[in-house]
C-alpha cells in the first residue's frame, strides 16, 4: 500500500516535470507499493541534473528530450518538449532534437558494427553512404548538437561515437564539467524513462 510520503514524492516529481498527476506505470506502482526510497532519490537526481550550472535550463531540457526520444517514452517526450518551450526553445530546436535522436540511433548501430568488426578491412574501408546533413549546420548550434550526440551515443553504447563526439564537443569549447554533467543528465533521464 502506498504511503503518504511516497505518494507526495511521486506527486512532486510529476509536478516538477509538468506531467499529469494521475500518470502511472507498472514500475511506479511497484515502487510506491513497496514504499521505495528510490522515488525520493530519483526526484533528487532529476532535480539536481536538470539544474546543472554547466548548461542552461533550455539546454538541459533539450538534452533530456533527446534521451526520452531515444527511449521512445511518449509521456516524457511531451513533458520535456513543454519544459523546453517554456525556456524559449524554438519549434525548430525541438524538431532538431528529435532528428538528432533518430540520426544518432542510426549512426550508433552502424559505427558500433564497424568498431566490432575492426579487423575486417572491407567494412572499415567502405564509405558510410549515409546522409547526415542535419549535423552540418544545426539550428541549436554545433556545440549543443555535438553534446546531444555524445549523450545519445553514450545511451546507445557506441564507444567509437562517444569518443568522436566527446572530442568534437571539446573542440567547440565545452569543458569537461559540462560534458560530465550532460552525461549524468542523460543517465538520470534514461533511469526516469525506465521508471515512468
N, C-alpha and C positions, 0 to 999 in steps of 0.2 A: 504494500500500500504506500502510495506517495505521501511523503511527509511535507508539512508546510514549508520547511526550509528548502527542500529540494524543489518544490513547486515554485517558490519565489525565485530561486536561482534560475530555473528554466524560463520563467516569465520575463525576468530581467534580461536574459540572453536574447530571447526573441525580440524584446523591445529594443535592445541595443542594435539589433540587425534590421529593425523595421519590419519584422515578419509578423504574420497573422498569429495572435496569441493562442489560437487553437491548433497551430501546426504541431504535428506529431509524426513519429516514425517508430518502427519496431525498436530501434536502439534507444530512443528517448524513453519509451515505455519501460523497457528493461532497466535502464539506468535509474529512472525515477522510482520504480518499484523496489529496487534494491537499495534505495537511499544512498546512491553512489556519490562519493566525494568528487568523482571525475567531472561532473557537471560544473561544479564550482571552479575546478582547475581549468576546464575548457573555457568558461566565460572569462576568467582572468587572463588566460593565454590569448584569446581573441582580442580582448581589450588592449592588452599590452602591445601585441604585434601590430595592430592597426594604428596605434598611437606612436609609432617609431619617430624619433626626431631626425632620422636619416632619409625620410621621404615625406611628401605632403600627404594629407588625407586623401586627396584625389588619386594620387599615385598608388597609395595603399589599397584603395577600393578597386582600382583598375587591376592591380595585381591579384587581389582576391577574386575578382570576377574571372580573370583568366584561369585560375585554378578551378573555380566552380564550373566554368565552361568545359574545361578539360575533363572533369569528372562527371559532366552531364547532369548536374544537380539543379533541376529547374527552379526550386524554391530559392536556393541561394543565388542562382543567376539573377533572378528577379530582384532579390534584396540588394545585391551588390550593384546592380545597374542603377537602382533608385538612389542608393547612397552616393554613388559616383556622380550622378546627375546633380544631386544636391550640392556637391562640391565643385560644380561648374564643369564637369566633364562634358564634352560635346557628343552628340549622337555619332559623329564620325569616329571619335575615340572609342566609344562603346563598340561600334561595329568593327573597328580595327582590332580591338581586344579579342573579339570572337574569331576574327580572321587569324590572329596570331595563335590562338589556341588550336585551331584546326591545322594551320600550316606546320606548327611545331610538332603536333601529334604525327603528322605525315613524315616530316623530316626525322623525327626521333626513331621511328621504325626503320626507315631507310638507312640512316647513318649508323644506327646500332647494329644492323645486319652487316654492313661493311666493316665495322670495327670487329665484330665477332669473327669475321672471315678474313682477317688481316693478312693471312698467309696466302690467300688466293689472289694472284696477280690480276686476273681478268676483272674481278669485281672492283678491285681498288683503282684500276686504270680507266674504267668506263665513266664517261660523264654522267652526272646525276640525271640529266634530262627532265628536270622538274622546274616548273615555273615558280619563282619566288619574288615577283615584283613588289609584293606587299612590304618586303624588307628594305627596299631601296630608299624610299623617302617617306617614312611613316608620319602620319598627322601628329601623333603623340610625341614625336621626336625620336631620333635614333637611340639616344641613351636609354630612355624608358622602354622602348621596344626591345632592345637587346637585354635589358634587365628582366623583362617579362619572358623573353625567350629562354633565358637562363633558368628562371623559376620553373617554367613548364618542362624544360629538359630535365631538370632535377626530379620533378614529379614523375616523369615518364621513364627515368632511369637510363638516359643515354649519356654515357661517360664522355664520348667524343664531343657531343653537342654542349655539354656542361663546360668542358674545358675551353672550347672555342668561344662560347658566349661570355664566359667569365673574362676571358682575355679581351674581347671586344668591349664589354661594359667598362672595364678599366681604361681602355683607350679613349672612351668617351667621357672620362673624368670621374667615374664612380669610385668612391672609396671602398675599402674592404668592409668597414662597418655598414655601409649602405647595402652592399652585396649580402652580407651576413644577415642583416635584418630582413631583406627581401626573401631569402631562403627560409628563415624562421617563419615568416608570414605564410609562405607557400605551404610549409609543413603543417602549420596550425589549421589553415583553411582546408587542407586535404583531410585532416582529422575531423574537422567540422562537417565536411561532406559525408563522412562515414557515419557520423552520429545523427545528423539532422535528416 
